[in-house]
Amino acid sequence: MMNLTDPYTITYPEILAVADREGAQVELIELFDCVGGAMWAMHHYTQSPLVKDARMVGGSSRYLLVPGSVTLDLQGSRFPAGISGVGVTADEIMVEYLGMGGGGVGASICRATARGVLRSRCDESGGGKVAGATIWLPRRERVLIGIDDTDTPEAGATWTLAHNIARAVVDESTRYLSHTIVQLFPVAFRTKNCVSTVCEFATSDPDRLIARFRSLLEAYTLSPHTGMAAYTGFDPSGLLSFGQRVKRGQVSPVDLESLQDPSLHLIIEGRGSVGAVAALPFYTRFEEALDLWTG
């Protein structure tokens, strides 16, 4: 007979958090191993006053949070678990969970033992107990890196190169979160499909991340027209109108000069920089990113 080491604990593989510069918004990112548990938690956690939005991205649950502390009126079946506290300091992000019964197990030991947690306070849980945990995570910043025009008619593929570089630059200060392929307007000088790629990271060292990504991109690109752009900030939606223009028709690199967002950085300014910038606001917006807009 097989033995289970800990039959009533499912540890989250990793928990991360990014904050905006003011510390007024936090995105909590929970990588999960049990999809049922993650879906149950999202269904109930969204009732918490500190949770402003929630969504699934691949194998992760994402919660948009605001700092504060609240008392949760937990009720079995109706509202059995939630997020009761969020705090942001210069270096750390604190999240407090609370739940009852099985929801208390998820709110306590399952999250307190996750990778990425610097330290935790955790209640005894199980049975009908109300239990919770407070976890402290490194405060990280969102960095988006867009690239385009890395291949030639003979060889290469931008989306595969982007993914492999993104995996290679991961270290303790930087985690790779998502990869989005963005369909652009099929210009005449395209290789074939005319797509760019944006990779999303959570990092405490944006400069090191961007420099390492650039070094590998310059080493492995096959095209003299490669473009690379980086966005260091919480929300790139200010670039959405530009990205939409590039999906609808041909846009000149000269038009990049009109973009005044201080969080946007042109790293490699080849012809592909138009597609690289256009990809940034479509990170994790997979269906919209893949739509072909030629009508």
VENGI-V488966 format. One line per field, one symbol per residue. phi: phi as a letter, one per 40 degrees, with the letter a starting at -180 (. if undefined). burial: 1 if it has 24 or more other ideal C-beta (glycine too) atoms within 12 Angstrom, else 0. Layout:
BEGIN
phi->???
burial->???
END
This chain:
BEGIN
phi->.cbccacbbbccdabbabbcccgcbbbcbbcbbbccccccccdcccccdcccaaacbfcbcbbcbbcibbccccadgcacaabbaabbbcbbbbbbbaabgccccccbcccccccgccaabbccbhgbccaaabbbbccbbcbbbbbagbbbccagaccccdcccdccccaccbbcbabbcbcbcccccccacgbbbbbbbbabadccdcccccdccccbcbbcbdbbbbbbicacccccccdcccccacbcdccccccbccccbccbbcdccccccccdccdgccccccccbbc
burial->0000000011111111111100101111111100001101110111110110011110011111111100010100000111111111000111111111111111111111110111010110110001111111111111111111111000001110111111001100011111111111101001100111111111110100110111011001101011111111111100110111111000101001001010111111011111111111111110001000000
END
